[in-house]
Each structure stands twice: as C-alpha cells, then as structure tokens.
Amino acid sequence: MAQLKSTQEQAAFQAEKFISFTNSVNHTLIRADFDVNGVLLYANTKFLRKLGYAGNREVEGKHISMFINEKDRDWFNGIWKTLSQGGAHFEGYMKHITKQGQDFWTMTTYTCVRDENDEVEKILFLAIDTTKQKKQSLDFEGQIEAINRLSLKAEFSPDGKYLSSNALFKNTLKYSQT
C-alpha cells in the first residue's frame, strides 16, 4: 500500500509539473494543435487574439488553410505533407493571415507529436509574433530601394577599379562599361 501511495503521489507531482509547463507555454507562445489532416484541434488564447478570433468556436474543426495566404498555400502544402507523414519539423519565418485579412508574421515551429506507436498523433504549432519587426524590415527595404533608384550609386574597389553601378549612375553620366 505504501508503494502504491508513493506511486500515486509521484504521478500527481508529475501531472502538476506538466500542467505548470503547459500553462507557461500558453502564456508565452502562440500555440495550436492540428490533426494530421490539418484540422484545428486546439488554439490557445494568444493564437486566437493575435489572429483576430473571439473564441475557439470560430476556429476549432477548421482547416489550417484558413490561416495561410492563398499565394503561400502551395509552398505550405509541401511543408504540411512532410509533417503529416512524420517528416522533419519546420522552423522559420512564416506569414499567416488574420480573420481581418491582415498579414501576421511569426517565427514558427511546426513539429510532429507522436503516440506510443511512434505514429504522428498531431502537429504542434508554436510561434512568436514578429509582425512589427517584419513590417519595419519591409519599410527599410522600401526606403533603400527608393534611395537606390533616386541616387547615383557606384562601387569601386580600393584601388579605384569600377565594380558596379545603378542605372541612374550609368544614364546620368552616360557611362558604359567597355
């Protein structure tokens, strides 16, 4: 009886640790669970809030494609096929689409969760919102592109040898490399 009681106490302790860990993940990361067919099983509050949904009723049972921009679906379908067959996890920047049709950028991990038979039970999605940084990066890229378009630009090696230039430099100075 003492050993049974000890085993039960240990199991209760492990369950508390697991619940604490799960709560920490849910308070820190955007999280969702999908079945291997791409159907949403669970979404945490961060997922719902960041993607503009009021509650799980709006998303549970829906296909993952509703969160992926149409232009990105072919690319994403390849990733999903690999995951659903138990292949390598995906880790990288990804653009999702909110309920309102806005781009939502994340640093994402999609990974397989396996059952006791080593079969894929579900796909776990964990992410951090990087939308603000991505918008800033795109803005900077646009500014650099505008500067390059509107300014004379040429590159030379330290010894004065011509390396490259933009079209404005070439057209303004009527420069042609010979």
C-alpha positions in Angstrom: 0.0 0.0 0.0 2.8 2.4 0.8 4.4 1.8 -2.6 1.0 2.4 -4.3 0.6 5.6 -2.4 4.1 6.7 -3.3 3.4 6.0 -7.0 0.2 8.0 -6.9 1.9 10.9 -5.2 4.7 10.8 -7.8 2.1 10.7 -10.6 0.3 13.7 -9.1 3.5 15.6 -8.8 4.4 14.8 -12.5 0.9 15.9 -13.6 1.3 19.2 -11.7 4.7 19.8 -13.4 3.2 19.1 -16.8 0.2 21.4 -16.2 2.6 24.2 -15.0 4.8 23.7 -18.1 1.8 23.8 -20.4 0.5 26.9 -18.7 3.9 28.6 -19.1 4.0 27.7 -22.8 0.4 29.0 -23.3 1.3 32.3 -21.6 4.5 32.8 -23.5 3.9 31.4 -27.0 1.2 31.3 -29.7 0.1 27.7 -29.8 -2.2 25.5 -31.8 -2.7 21.7 -32.2 -3.8 20.3 -35.6 -4.6 16.7 -36.6 -2.5 15.2 -39.5 -5.2 16.4 -42.0 -4.7 20.0 -40.9 -7.9 20.3 -38.8 -7.5 22.6 -35.8 -8.0 20.7 -32.5 -7.0 23.4 -30.1 -5.8 27.0 -30.1 -4.6 29.0 -27.1 -5.7 32.5 -26.2 -2.6 34.1 -27.8 -3.3 32.3 -31.1 -7.0 33.5 -31.0 -6.1 37.1 -30.1 -3.2 37.5 -32.5 -5.2 36.1 -35.4 -8.3 38.2 -34.5 -10.7 35.5 -33.3 -13.1 35.9 -30.4 -13.0 32.2 -29.3 -12.2 28.6 -30.1 -15.7 28.1 -31.6 -14.7 30.2 -34.6 -11.6 28.0 -35.4 -11.9 24.6 -33.9 -12.6 22.0 -36.6 -11.5 24.4 -39.4 -8.7 23.6 -41.8 -5.3 25.2 -41.4 -5.5 26.7 -44.9 -7.8 29.4 -43.5 -4.7 30.9 -41.7 -2.4 30.7 -44.8 -2.5 33.3 -47.6 -3.6 31.8 -50.9 -0.4 32.8 -52.6 1.6 30.8 -50.0 -0.5 27.6 -49.9 1.4 25.6 -52.5 4.6 26.2 -50.6 2.9 25.5 -47.2 1.2 22.3 -48.5 4.6 20.8 -49.2 5.7 21.6 -45.6 2.4 20.1 -44.3 2.7 16.9 -46.4 6.2 16.3 -44.9 4.9 16.9 -41.3 1.8 14.8 -41.7 3.9 11.9 -42.9 6.2 12.2 -39.8 9.0 14.1 -41.6 11.2 16.8 -40.4 9.8 19.7 -38.4 9.6 23.2 -39.9 11.2 26.1 -38.3 11.4 29.6 -39.8 9.6 32.8 -40.5 6.1 32.4 -41.8 3.3 34.7 -42.9 -0.2 33.8 -41.7 -3.5 35.6 -42.4 -5.8 37.1 -39.7 -9.5 36.9 -39.7 -9.5 40.5 -40.8 -7.3 39.6 -43.8 -4.1 41.2 -42.4 -0.6 39.7 -42.7 0.6 38.2 -39.4 4.3 37.3 -39.4 5.8 34.8 -36.9 8.9 32.9 -36.1 7.3 29.5 -36.3 7.9 25.9 -35.4 5.6 23.1 -36.7 6.5 19.7 -35.2 5.1 16.2 -35.0 3.7 14.9 -31.8 3.8 11.1 -31.8 1.8 8.5 -30.0 3.1 5.4 -28.2 3.4 3.5 -31.5 5.6 6.3 -33.0 2.7 7.4 -35.3 2.0 11.1 -35.9 -0.8 11.9 -33.5 -1.0 15.6 -34.2 1.1 18.6 -35.4 2.0 21.2 -32.8 2.3 24.9 -33.9 4.4 27.2 -31.7 5.2 30.8 -32.6 6.3 34.2 -31.6 4.8 37.3 -33.2 7.3 39.1 -35.4 4.8 41.2 -37.4 6.2 44.5 -36.1 9.8 43.6 -36.9 8.8 42.3 -40.4 6.8 45.5 -41.2 9.8 47.6 -40.1 12.1 45.4 -42.3 9.9 45.8 -45.3 9.7 49.5 -44.7 13.5 49.7 -44.6 13.9 47.6 -47.7 11.5 50.0 -49.5 13.5 53.1 -48.3 16.7 51.5 -49.5 15.2 50.7 -52.9 13.9 54.3 -53.2 17.3 55.7 -52.3 19.0 53.4 -54.8 16.5 54.4 -57.5 16.8 58.1 -56.9 20.6 58.4 -56.1 23.7 57.9 -58.2 25.4 54.9 -56.9 28.6 53.2 -58.0 31.0 50.8 -56.3 34.8 50.9 -56.8 37.5 48.7 -55.3 40.1 50.2 -53.0 42.5 50.5 -56.0 39.9 52.5 -58.0 38.7 49.7 -60.2 35.0 50.0 -61.2 32.9 47.2 -59.8 29.2 48.1 -60.4 26.7 50.9 -60.5 23.0 51.5 -60.7 21.1 52.6 -63.9 20.8 56.2 -62.8 24.6 56.5 -62.5 25.1 54.9 -65.9 22.3 57.0 -67.6 23.3 60.4 -65.9 27.0 60.1 -66.7 26.4 58.3 -69.9 28.7 55.6 -68.6 29.1 52.3 -70.3 31.5 49.7 -69.2 33.8 48.6 -72.0 
